Amino acid sequence: MTGKIVLKGVRKAFGEHVIIPSIDLEINEGEFVVFVGPSGCGKSTLLRLIAGLEDATAGKIEIDSVDISDVPPARRGLSMVFQSYALYPHMSVRGNIGFGLRMAGESKEVIRQKVEKAAAVLNLTAYLDRKPRQLSGGQRQRVAIGRAIVREPKAFLFDEPLSNLDAALRVQMRLEIAQLHESLSTTMIYVTHDQVEAMTLADKIVVLNSGTIEQVGTPLELYHHPVNLFVAGFIGSPKMNFFETEVVAAGSDGVTVALPGGQAVTVPVLPDGAAPGGKVTLGVRPEHLRPAEAGELAGDVVVVERLGGDTFLYLRLPGQPLVVAQAEGSDPTRVRDHVHVRIDPATCHLFDAKGRSLPHRQRHALVQSFRPTDQAAKHWP
């Protein structure tokens, strides 16, 4: 059982309405790959194309170097876990997990062994004789996953499996899915619009926007080195702060840009065409803006979010959207306080007029511990 999946020029259209223009993607054996993006970006459609639940308009899908574009879903060797649990209410947990095997004509003994093995992995052994109505939402989702496990697929496909759970159960199930991947070492493709799920689960993230791949890479690659404004604004919570500004100077030490309030900051990036007077966007993550006695930015606090370990301050600056800065959990700042925040230029990002990221001078040093994949490199500037 392997599970390398390759998409070559895969396109999907409904009449003249193009959902996925053309996608090339390689998913290696044993990888946990997450498709992430806003609603309507094509991530679930792409998953259904891989599963065989939708037919590709053009292109080729391969599993272990075999073209399965025209192979029916049941013969692709894949197991899919849907957003809805789709359990049979009149069957026990044992019956639900083993249903697919029974339909495939497996012997009772084989079914028993596989069901009990899957139940042990998912901590469901004590619930095998219960009906779905006697289970919590998290337990029902584990039953749905167990039904997929017993088929011993080449890859698991998850279509937003946690979206029906409450916040606490989402966290619990996220951990259990991560542990499941660690124990099975099977290829997994996971669809979500929740970038926190993507960052915490994935070996590799595929960021989709309007049916096209914006960037592919590890969570840290995308966090530290987004290739454009879209990825920078999507990855990270709270999202990155953006300032529309212009270049003051560009030289060997980086690009200097104006800040709201009259100060300037020199970002250590390669000029890459940036010239004085040119329009650029400065990006700074909330965790890289810290309150200080004096700083490059200053504004009035309009909202304070206290999360215990951290406090987020929402500042109003003249002529700017709300700016988010991260403070210590015990920070005493109140609404209507006037605060200063400091900027560390090394953590800033600059984007040109087309929204493309300007390469950081220290990129090699920052990424040497997590080398970009070949696929990610294709989408880097």
C-alpha positions as CSV (number, residue, x, y, z in Angstrom):
1,M,0.0,0.0,0.0
2,T,1.6,3.2,-1.1
3,G,-0.3,6.4,-2.0
4,K,1.6,8.9,-4.1
5,I,-1.0,11.2,-5.9
6,V,-0.1,13.3,-8.9
7,L,-2.3,15.8,-10.7
8,K,-1.3,17.0,-14.1
9,G,-3.1,19.8,-15.8
10,V,-6.4,19.0,-14.0
11,R,-9.2,21.3,-15.0
12,K,-12.9,21.4,-14.0
13,A,-15.6,23.4,-15.6
14,F,-19.4,23.3,-15.6
15,G,-20.2,24.6,-19.1
16,E,-18.6,27.9,-19.5
17,H,-18.1,28.3,-15.7
18,V,-14.5,27.3,-14.8
19,I,-14.0,26.1,-11.3
20,I,-10.4,25.0,-11.6
21,P,-8.5,26.4,-14.6
22,S,-5.5,24.0,-14.4
23,I,-3.7,22.5,-11.5
24,D,-0.4,20.6,-11.3
25,L,0.3,19.1,-7.9
26,E,2.3,16.2,-6.4
27,I,1.4,14.6,-3.0
28,N,4.0,12.2,-1.8
29,E,3.4,8.9,-0.1
30,G,2.6,9.3,3.6
31,E,2.2,13.1,3.5
32,F,-0.5,15.0,5.3
33,V,-1.5,17.6,2.8
34,V,-4.1,20.3,3.6
35,F,-6.1,22.2,0.9
36,V,-7.0,25.6,2.4
37,G,-8.7,28.7,1.1
38,P,-11.8,30.8,1.4
39,S,-15.3,29.4,0.6
40,G,-15.7,28.9,-3.1
41,C,-12.0,28.6,-3.9
42,G,-12.3,25.0,-5.3
43,K,-10.8,23.0,-2.5
44,S,-13.7,20.6,-2.0
45,T,-14.1,20.2,-5.8
46,L,-10.4,19.3,-6.1
47,L,-10.8,16.7,-3.4
48,R,-13.9,15.2,-5.2
49,L,-12.0,15.0,-8.4
50,I,-9.3,13.0,-6.7
51,A,-11.9,10.8,-5.1
52,G,-13.7,10.3,-8.5
53,L,-16.9,11.8,-7.3
54,E,-16.5,14.5,-10.0
55,D,-15.1,14.0,-13.5
56,A,-12.2,16.2,-14.6
57,T,-12.9,18.3,-17.7
58,A,-9.2,17.9,-18.7
59,G,-5.9,16.6,-17.3
60,K,-4.8,13.5,-15.6
61,I,-4.9,12.1,-12.0
62,E,-2.4,9.4,-11.1
63,I,-2.1,7.2,-8.0
64,D,1.3,5.4,-7.8
65,S,2.0,6.2,-11.4
66,V,-1.3,4.7,-12.7
67,D,-3.7,7.0,-14.5
68,I,-7.0,6.6,-12.6
69,S,-8.8,9.5,-14.3
70,D,-11.5,7.2,-15.6
71,V,-11.5,4.7,-12.8
72,P,-14.7,4.6,-10.7
73,P,-14.4,5.8,-7.1
74,A,-14.8,2.3,-5.5
75,R,-11.7,1.1,-7.4
76,R,-9.3,4.0,-6.7
77,G,-8.2,2.6,-3.3
78,L,-9.2,5.8,-1.5
79,S,-11.4,6.3,1.6
80,M,-13.3,9.6,2.1
81,V,-14.6,11.1,5.4
82,F,-17.3,13.7,4.9
83,Q,-18.5,16.7,6.8
84,S,-21.6,14.7,7.8
85,Y,-21.0,11.5,9.6
86,A,-23.5,9.5,7.4
87,L,-24.0,6.8,10.0
88,Y,-26.8,4.2,9.9
89,P,-28.9,5.0,13.0
90,H,-30.2,1.4,13.3
91,M,-26.7,-0.1,13.3
92,S,-24.3,-0.4,16.2
93,V,-20.8,1.2,16.0
94,R,-19.5,-2.3,15.1
95,G,-22.0,-2.6,12.2
96,N,-21.3,0.9,10.9
97,I,-17.5,0.4,10.9
98,G,-17.8,-2.9,9.2
99,F,-20.5,-2.1,6.7
100,G,-18.3,-1.5,3.8
101,L,-16.4,-4.7,4.4
102,R,-19.7,-6.7,4.5
103,M,-20.8,-5.2,1.2
104,A,-17.4,-6.2,-0.2
105,G,-18.0,-9.8,0.8
106,E,-15.4,-10.1,3.5
107,S,-15.8,-13.0,5.9
108,K,-17.2,-12.4,9.4
109,E,-13.9,-13.2,11.0
110,V,-11.9,-10.7,8.9
111,I,-14.6,-8.1,9.5
112,R,-14.4,-8.7,13.3
113,Q,-10.6,-8.4,13.3
114,K,-10.5,-5.3,11.2
115,V,-13.3,-3.6,13.1
116,E,-11.8,-4.3,16.5
117,K,-8.3,-3.2,15.3
118,A,-9.8,0.1,14.0
119,A,-11.8,0.6,17.2
120,A,-8.7,0.2,19.3
121,V,-6.8,2.8,17.3
122,L,-9.7,5.2,17.7
123,N,-10.5,4.5,21.4
124,L,-14.0,3.1,20.4
125,T,-13.7,-0.4,21.8
126,A,-16.0,0.4,24.7
127,Y,-18.6,1.7,22.3
128,L,-18.8,-1.0,19.7
129,D,-22.3,-2.1,20.7
130,R,-23.8,1.4,21.0
131,K,-26.0,3.1,18.5
132,P,-25.0,6.4,17.0
133,R,-27.6,8.3,19.0
134,Q,-25.8,7.2,22.2
135,L,-22.5,8.8,21.1
136,S,-21.1,12.4,21.2
137,G,-20.3,14.3,18.1
138,G,-16.7,13.5,18.4
139,Q,-17.3,9.8,18.9
140,R,-19.6,9.7,15.8
141,Q,-16.8,11.3,13.7
142,R,-14.4,8.7,15.0
143,V,-16.8,6.0,13.8
144,A,-16.9,7.6,10.4
145,I,-13.1,7.6,10.4
146,G,-13.1,4.0,11.5
147,R,-15.3,3.0,8.6
148,A,-12.6,4.5,6.3
149,I,-9.7,2.9,8.2
150,V,-10.9,-0.7,7.8
151,R,-10.7,-0.4,4.1
152,E,-6.9,0.0,4.4
153,P,-6.9,2.7,1.6
154,K,-3.9,4.1,-0.2
155,A,-5.0,7.6,1.0
156,F,-7.6,9.2,3.2
157,L,-9.6,12.1,2.0
158,F,-11.1,14.4,4.6
159,D,-13.7,17.0,3.5
160,E,-14.0,19.5,6.4
161,P,-14.7,16.7,8.9
162,L,-14.7,18.9,12.0
163,S,-16.9,21.7,10.9
164,N,-20.0,20.3,12.7
165,L,-18.2,20.1,16.1
166,D,-18.0,22.6,18.9
167,A,-14.7,24.4,19.6
168,A,-13.5,22.0,22.3
169,L,-14.3,18.9,20.2
170,R,-12.6,20.4,17.2
171,V,-9.4,20.8,19.2
172,Q,-9.7,17.2,20.5
173,M,-10.4,15.7,17.1
174,R,-7.6,17.7,15.5
175,L,-5.2,16.1,17.9
176,E,-6.7,12.6,17.3
177,I,-6.4,13.0,13.5
178,A,-2.8,14.1,13.9
179,Q,-2.0,11.0,16.1
180,L,-3.9,8.8,13.6
181,H,-1.6,10.0,10.8
182,E,1.4,9.4,12.9
183,S,0.3,5.8,13.7
184,L,-0.9,4.8,10.2
185,S,1.7,6.8,8.1
186,T,-0.9,6.8,5.3
187,T,-1.3,9.6,2.8
188,M,-4.0,12.1,4.0
189,I,-5.6,15.0,2.1
190,Y,-7.6,17.3,4.3
191,V,-9.9,20.1,3.2
192,T,-10.6,23.1,5.5
193,H,-11.2,26.8,5.4
194,D,-9.7,27.0,8.9
195,Q,-6.1,28.0,8.6
196,V,-5.4,27.1,12.2
197,E,-6.3,23.5,11.3
198,A,-4.1,23.7,8.3
199,M,-1.1,25.1,10.2
200,T,-1.4,22.5,13.0
201,L,-2.1,19.4,11.0
202,A,-0.2,19.7,7.7
203,D,3.1,18.5,6.5
204,K,2.3,20.5,3.4
205,I,-0.3,23.2,2.8
206,V,-1.8,24.0,-0.6
207,V,-3.3,27.5,-0.6
208,L,-6.1,27.8,-3.2
209,N,-7.8,31.0,-4.5
210,S,-10.4,31.0,-7.3
211,G,-9.4,27.5,-8.4
212,T,-5.6,28.2,-8.7
213,I,-2.7,27.4,-6.4
214,E,-1.3,30.5,-4.8
215,Q,1.5,28.7,-2.9
216,V,2.5,25.2,-1.7
217,G,4.8,24.6,1.2
218,T,5.2,23.7,4.9
219,P,3.3,25.7,7.4
220,L,6.5,27.6,8.4
221,E,7.3,28.4,4.8
222,L,3.9,29.9,4.3
223,Y,4.0,31.8,7.6
224,H,7.5,33.3,7.2
225,H,7.6,33.6,3.4
226,P,4.2,34.2,1.8
227,V,4.7,34.7,-1.9
228,N,1.9,37.3,-2.2
229,L,-0.6,39.4,-0.3
230,F,-3.3,36.8,-0.5
231,V,-1.2,34.1,1.2
232,A,0.1,36.6,3.7
233,G,-3.4,37.7,4.7
234,F,-4.8,34.2,4.8
235,I,-2.1,32.5,6.9
236,G,-1.8,33.7,10.5
237,S,-4.3,34.5,13.2
238,P,-5.1,37.3,13.8
239,K,-4.3,38.2,10.2
240,M,-1.3,40.3,9.1
241,N,-1.6,44.1,9.3
242,F,-1.2,45.8,5.9
243,F,-0.1,49.4,5.3
244,E,-0.4,51.0,1.9
245,T,2.7,53.1,1.5
246,E,5.5,54.2,-0.8
247,V,9.2,53.7,-1.1
248,V,11.4,56.4,0.4
249,A,14.7,54.9,-0.5
250,A,16.2,51.6,-1.8
251,G,19.7,50.4,-1.3
252,S,22.1,47.7,-0.2
253,D,20.6,47.6,3.3
254,G,17.0,47.2,2.1
255,V,14.0,49.2,1.1
256,T,12.9,52.2,3.3
257,V,9.2,52.9,3.4
258,A,7.1,55.6,5.0
259,L,4.9,54.8,8.0
260,P,1.6,56.3,9.2
261,G,2.6,59.2,11.4
262,G,5.6,60.3,9.5
263,Q,8.3,57.9,10.6
264,A,10.0,55.3,8.3
265,V,11.3,51.8,8.5
266,T,14.0,50.0,6.4
267,V,12.9,46.4,5.6
268,P,15.9,44.1,4.7
269,V,14.5,42.9,1.4
270,L,16.0,43.0,-2.1
271,P,14.8,46.1,-4.0
272,D,13.7,43.9,-7.0
273,G,12.5,46.9,-8.9
274,A,11.3,49.0,-6.0
275,A,12.2,52.7,-6.6
276,P,11.7,55.8,-4.6
277,G,8.1,57.0,-4.9
278,G,6.8,53.5,-5.9
279,K,3.7,52.1,-4.3
280,V,4.2,49.1,-2.0
281,T,2.4,47.4,0.8
282,L,4.1,46.8,4.2
283,G,2.9,43.7,6.1
284,V,3.5,43.2,9.8
285,R,2.0,40.4,11.8
286,P,0.3,41.3,15.2
287,E,2.9,39.2,17.1
288,H,5.6,41.4,15.7
289,L,4.0,44.6,16.9
290,R,4.7,45.2,20.6
291,P,3.6,48.0,22.9
292,A,6.5,50.2,24.1
293,E,7.2,53.5,25.7
294,A,8.1,54.9,22.3
295,G,7.7,53.3,18.9
296,E,7.3,53.8,15.2
297,L,3.5,53.7,15.3
298,A,1.0,55.2,17.8
299,G,-2.8,55.0,18.0
300,D,-5.9,54.9,20.3
301,V,-7.1,51.5,21.5
302,V,-10.6,50.7,20.4
303,V,-10.9,47.0,21.4
304,V,-8.9,44.8,23.8
305,E,-9.1,41.0,23.5
306,R,-7.8,39.2,26.6
307,L,-7.1,35.6,25.9
308,G,-5.2,34.8,29.1
309,G,-1.7,34.1,27.8
310,D,-1.9,36.9,25.2
311,T,-3.7,40.2,24.8
312,F,-4.6,41.7,21.4
313,L,-4.9,45.4,21.1
314,Y,-6.8,46.9,18.2
315,L,-5.5,50.4,17.4
316,R,-7.0,53.2,15.3
317,L,-4.4,55.1,13.4
318,P,-5.3,58.2,11.3
319,G,-6.3,57.1,7.8
320,Q,-5.6,53.4,8.4
321,P,-7.8,50.3,9.0
322,L,-7.6,48.9,12.5
323,V,-4.1,47.7,13.5
324,V,-3.7,44.7,15.7
325,A,-0.8,44.4,18.1
326,Q,0.0,41.5,20.5
327,A,0.8,42.2,24.1
328,E,1.5,40.1,27.2
329,G,-1.5,38.4,28.8
330,S,-1.2,40.7,31.9
331,D,-0.9,43.9,29.9
332,P,-3.1,46.5,31.7
333,T,-4.0,48.6,28.5
334,R,-7.6,49.7,28.4
335,V,-9.9,50.9,25.6
336,R,-9.2,54.6,24.8
337,D,-5.6,54.4,25.9
338,H,-3.1,56.0,23.6
339,V,-0.3,53.5,23.0
340,H,3.0,53.3,21.0
341,V,4.1,50.1,19.3
342,R,7.5,49.1,18.0
343,I,8.3,47.4,14.7
344,D,11.1,45.0,14.1
345,P,12.1,45.5,10.5
346,A,13.5,42.0,10.2
347,T,10.0,40.6,10.7
348,C,8.3,42.9,8.1
349,H,7.2,41.9,4.6
350,L,7.0,44.1,1.5
351,F,4.8,43.5,-1.5
352,D,5.1,45.3,-4.8
353,A,2.2,47.0,-6.6
354,K,1.1,43.7,-8.1
355,G,1.0,42.1,-4.6
356,R,4.1,40.0,-5.0
357,S,6.4,39.6,-2.1
358,L,9.9,41.2,-2.3
359,P,12.5,38.5,-1.3
360,H,14.0,38.9,2.1
361,R,17.8,39.2,2.3
362,Q,17.9,36.7,5.2
363,R,15.6,34.1,3.5
364,H,18.3,31.5,3.2
365,A,19.2,31.7,6.9
366,L,15.6,31.6,7.9
367,V,14.5,28.6,5.8
368,Q,17.6,26.4,6.0
369,S,15.9,24.3,8.7
370,F,12.8,23.7,6.6
371,R,13.9,23.4,2.9
372,P,11.1,24.2,0.5
373,T,9.6,21.4,-1.5
374,D,10.0,21.3,-5.3
375,Q,6.3,22.1,-5.6
376,A,6.6,25.1,-3.2
377,A,9.6,26.4,-5.1
378,K,7.5,26.6,-8.3
379,H,5.3,29.1,-6.6
380,W,8.0,31.2,-4.9
381,P,9.1,34.4,-6.5
